[in-house]
């Protein structure tokens, strides 16, 4: 699995703690001093961080049986029924997301009963959607404005 860390500053480096937290097995293009690129790509097996039974259920219910989209996904003592979601929905997606591709996230807008829904496809990877400098300056203020407009 490829995880892209988009560095917020051109002089940033990847801290050892971040590399350890991701379970990175191999690094490619990681600067040892100041970053000479805006992105650092690292390979990590993130599923090593998920307990075995949780992962097995996740794979079985979501990948194999596709229960979430069939409105039969068990969650604790409840069944998730996406049709029961009626609140406003802002679906944020990363165009270059290798972990959750837009093709997997985009159908959510059609599966919920919300009448107020919006999607934003951001030019970044999975991590960059949340922490890149551009997302912090442009995307998140936009998301906050969207929420404020819908807050009583």
C-alpha positions, -999 to 999 in steps of 0.1 A, spaced: 0 0 0 14 35 -9 7 63 15 16 98 4 26 124 30 24 159 16 47 181 34 33 215 44 66 234 42 93 230 15 119 227 43 101 200 62 115 165 69 96 134 80 101 129 117 111 94 129 80 93 151 58 96 120 76 69 102 74 46 132 37 54 137 29 44 101 46 11 103 67 20 73 86 -9 58 104 9 30 109 45 22 115 60 -12 125 96 -19 125 106 18 148 136 22 174 132 50 177 170 53 153 197 41 127 183 17 135 189 -19 100 180 -30 65 186 -17 56 149 -13 72 120 3 61 85 -7 63 57 18 52 21 16 34 9 47 13 -21 56 -14 -2 75 -34 -33 81 -7 -45 105 -21 -18 128 -56 -33 129 -64 -62 152 -70 -95 134 -107 -101 141 -116 -64 133 -98 -67 100 -115 -100 92 -149 -86 99 -140 -54 79 -129 -75 49 -159 -99 51 -186 -73 56 -173 -45 34 -152 -61 7 -167 -96 2 -204 -90 11 -206 -53 5 -231 -50 34 -228 -13 38 -243 -5 4 -269 -31 10 -280 -14 42 -272 -46 62 -238 -37 78 -236 -48 115 -221 -23 138 -222 -34 174 -258 -42 182 -271 -21 153 -274 -24 115 -262 5 94 -289 16 70 -275 45 48 -310 54 37 -317 66 73 -291 93 70 -310 125 64 -287 151 78 -266 174 55 -237 155 39 -204 169 29 -184 141 12 -147 150 10 -126 129 -14 -90 129 -25 -84 125 -62 -52 106 -58 -63 85 -28 -50 49 -31 -66 38 2 -101 50 -5 -105 58 -42 -132 84 -52 -150 56 -71 -156 40 -37 -166 72 -18 -186 90 -44 -217 66 -44 -223 75 -8 -241 107 -20 -266 85 -38 -271 60 -10 -282 84 17 -315 101 20 -301 136 27 -314 163 4 -286 186 12 -254 169 -1 -222 181 -16 -190 165 -27 -156 179 -30 -129 161 -49 -95 175 -37 -63 172 -57 -43 152 -31 -37 118 -17 -54 102 14 -31 120 39 -28 152 19 -66 157 20 -62 162 58 -28 178 63 -13 193 32 -6 230 34 -30 237 5 -58 217 21 -53 236 54 -55 270 36 -83 262 11 -102 230 17 -108 231 55 -119 267 56 -144 258 28 -156 228 49 -160 249 80 -180 275 61 -202 246 48 -208 234 83 -214 269 97 -241 276 71 -259 245 84 -255 251 121 -284 265 142 
